[in-house]
Each structure stands twice: as structure tokens, then as C-alpha cells.
Amino acid sequence: MASTASQSTGGTPTIRDPYEELRELTGGAEPSEDIRWNEERGVWMTGSYRAFKEVSQHPELFLFPGTDASFAPDWFDADFYVWFEGGPKKLPFLSPSEHDALHRWWITQFNPRVVEGWREDVIRPQVHEATTRSPPKGGLS
């Protein structure tokens, strides 16, 4: 992805919205759009998580190229997408049974009762350390 910072007048950097840039690169839908056809790419694009979740529940409507490169359009760079998502064992690339097993594991490991038990011994000391640490010598860069 191209840099999201550019020089504006007066030497102050202007920060572009990274999601805007990502939508431009992928031809994606706007967040306010549920679903729309991208003629140039030849694909349906979803703009909201709700719409994506609804469409992805129907295998007859949704073929995800992350799990099978043969479904990918010509412009789709599978290696980049795997890298962008964080590797081949991330959720978008798992089979339904692998996804369900991982989801069940996350739910048991990070349910509210478990996390509450970490609050005093794990979370609070980490937050305290991060918020009271002195800046490095020479300042922040």
C-alpha cells in the first residue's frame, strides 16, 4: 500500500484515511453500501461487515478466493492477500471446520469470566507499565 502521509503546504504532513486508500486499491464498496457490483473487477463488493457476513453464509453465492486461488479473478494477487491478512492460518483461509474449531477456542479462552480473572494480575500491570514508562533518551521518533 502506498504511503498515507504526504506533505501539505507549510511542511505539515497530511494523513490520508488508510481505509479510503484501501478502497481505491481494491475497488471496494463504501462502508455505507451493503453490496454492489464492481464492473471493472467483475465481482460483488460488500461495504459492511453485516453484508459480508450475510453473503458469506451462502456457499452457492460466495466463493472466497483466499481459500481456493482458482476462484480468484485475474487481478487478484493471492500472495499479497495472504500477507495482508497475516498468514495462511488466519480466519479467511480456514476451512469451515477449522474456522469453527478456532472460533470455539477463542470463545473459551477470551470469555468475560476468564478475562476478568486477568484484570488485576495481567492487564492492570501491563497498562500501568505502558502509561508510566519514561520516554526513551532523545525523545520519541
Residue pairs with C-beta under 8 A, 6 or more apart in sequence:
1 18
1 21
1 22
1 25
2 21
4 15
4 16
4 17
4 18
4 21
5 13
5 14
5 15
5 16
6 13
6 14
6 16
7 13
7 14
8 14
19 31
22 28
23 29
23 30
26 45
27 38
27 40
27 41
27 45
28 45
28 47
29 35
29 36
29 38
29 45
29 46
29 47
30 47
31 47
31 48
32 47
32 48
33 45
33 46
33 47
33 48
33 51
34 46
34 47
34 48
34 50
34 51
35 44
35 45
35 46
35 47
35 51
35 55
36 44
36 45
36 47
37 43
37 44
37 45
38 44
38 45
41 73
41 75
42 73
43 73
44 55
46 52
46 55
55 61
55 62
56 62
56 64
63 71
64 71
64 92
65 71
65 72
65 73
65 76
65 78
65 81
66 78
66 81
66 82
66 85
66 92
66 93
67 92
67 93
67 94
67 95
69 76
69 78
72 78
82 88
82 93
85 92
85 93
91 99
91 102
94 102
108 114
115 123
